[in-house]
Amino acid sequence: MSISIEGITKRFGSFQALDNISLEVPDGKLIGLLGPSGSGKTTLLRIIAGLETADSGRILFQGEDVTRLHVRERRVGFVFQHYALFRHMTVAQNVAFGLEVLPAKERPKAAEIRQRVDTLLEMVQLGHLANRYPAQLSGGQKQRIALARALSMKPQILLLDEPFGALDAKVRKDLRRWLRTLHDEFHFTSVFVTHDQEEALELSDQVAVMSAGKIEQVDSPQRLYAEPGSRFVFDFLGHVNVFDGRLEEQVVRQGEAWVRLGEPVTSKELQLYMRSHEVRLQSMSEAHAHLPLRIESVSLVGAEVRLELSPIGWESAEPWEVGITHAQFNNWQPKRGDQCYAVPRVAHVIEEGSGAPRTLRWQAGEMDDPAAMI
Amino acid sequence: MHQRRTMRAGDQPWVKWTLIGLALALTITMLVMPLVIIFTQAFSGGLQTYLGNLTDSYTLHAIGLTLFVAALTVPINLVFGVFLAWLVTRFEFPGRKALITLIDIPFAVSPVVAGLLYLLLYGSNGWLGSWLADRDVQLMFSWPGIVMVTVFVTCPFVARELIPLMQQQGREEEEAGVVLGATGWQLFRRVTLPNIQWALLYGVVLTNARAVGEFGAVSVVSGNIRGETNTLALHVELLYQDYNVVGAFASASLLAGIALITIVVKSFVEWRQARQRAPLDDQSDNR
């Protein structure tokens, strides 16, 4: 069941929570609403569910206008951030609730309800906890029960509010994978809210990045990362190294550092954005860039070694972060206090007057002095 | 460095024992002794006299009227309290904070003053009372007046118990229920009520205790007509003024008995509430 959001606007007093939001969620897709807190993503989710009413705009399910339809009639599955399990009911009673409150004519027989509940609990692999109370469950278990309860009514739309926000990293990863499988198996349309960019990029078919009540960009995770449409999206998706400077004859300068651009740029005051994998570290500076840095810390956790660097003879608001492979690390053995030079392979520049960043590349011939490589 | 164990106030023995002694002395002189005296005085003429005093027709009527007033007051304030708590914790509207403050007025106003206000408003010379008197409706100096002031005096108990609890529990469970298709009534009966039942009972116990024992406001509006508008609390005073000390204490012992039962029920409810809040560890197994 597809969801169409058309021109939704919502105010809380003087606070503009949502400003003319439009979004299409195609049938069977999993869409992530990503944004910092206060960006309106939860409000939008609640408006889709019917828990909140919009000041203006329409919500359509499969082309049918449900804006005036009561929550009860919308038949969506909703998973709350803090699970909202009924605390005085057992796990089985929680999952059965939706079926129990059906009007007598539609309500399945008691035995059938029990059967359905058992099936759902098996699906979330928690059949053995049927008689426990929510207070006796761990966070991950509560989350799965909340999901089983939301799916008990066989909804065609599943809405999740920060579904993994309160869980620890390991459980989170398992649940994410599991939700993805579930989604592919049952073919519902899902919208979930998160402030975790990694979660959004990993889980979603499409990500809608929100900021201050507006949607900044909607794209597939790959495109969003490769071609961020605005400075906000760029900043929000992962760490970026920034070089701030003045452009003089194709060279951006600040203090002792400089970068020579390969293609013309109109602005005078420039900010070059470089992601941590778009920069290489060398023991000597390169023909097109001179960015001396000092190593502040070395972190060996994860697939790559992350170095935190501070500028020497120039300034940066935030420390730089560059990732190198473990092989490079073993050859080079960098230590705290060592000096090195950053060489951009690719940089992004946001020019005045246009919102979208432009990507600058340096041709392979202009760099790669093998002697200088680490 | 100069090392010294930090001392809390209770660590000094003389402070501790002085406080305990003071508390004990106060409890005995102000609570236990009066209670003992009530019962010794009531039974001072023997069991026969005691029962005779209680089965006196005026006393029986006073007991009946008191129970009747409580039987009306408690349900009224139960429903009113739940509605009020639901209103202020589940909805946002202008004046919500003011309403929460207004709930406390019956606690802040002296019951006698409350009684006088009702007399001024609903008495046969009062603003509304004179209009009602023209239509042969008499509220003051009869049982409706007693019920009205008792309802007023006891109305904060239930709401006061429920509001903090319902605020703390939030509305998420109810939202979860409505998304799953529950109607308003199903939501109340299956989700809200089980969550607030012990607080509700607590409020009811307090309401009942106060409704039975209320003196000040009732004495203003009842007119103290023996066998007609005399409640148990008023009856105690009447008997005492008649120099029937033993009779007065016999009636008072009933009120004291109700108070004792109230305390037992209240402790039980408090114990249940504490259990409900704590995780049910005793039931978890180690799978």
Interface residues (C-beta under 8 A of the other chain):
Chain A: A49 L51 V71 R72 R75 V76 G77 F78 F80 H82 A84 L85 F86 R87 H88 M89 F97 G98 E100 V101 L102 H128 R132 Y133 A135 Q136 R149 A150 S152 M153
Chain B: E172 E173 E175 A176 G177 V178 V179 L180 G181 A182 T183 Q186 R190 V191 P194 N195 Q276 P279 L280 D281 Q283 S284 R287
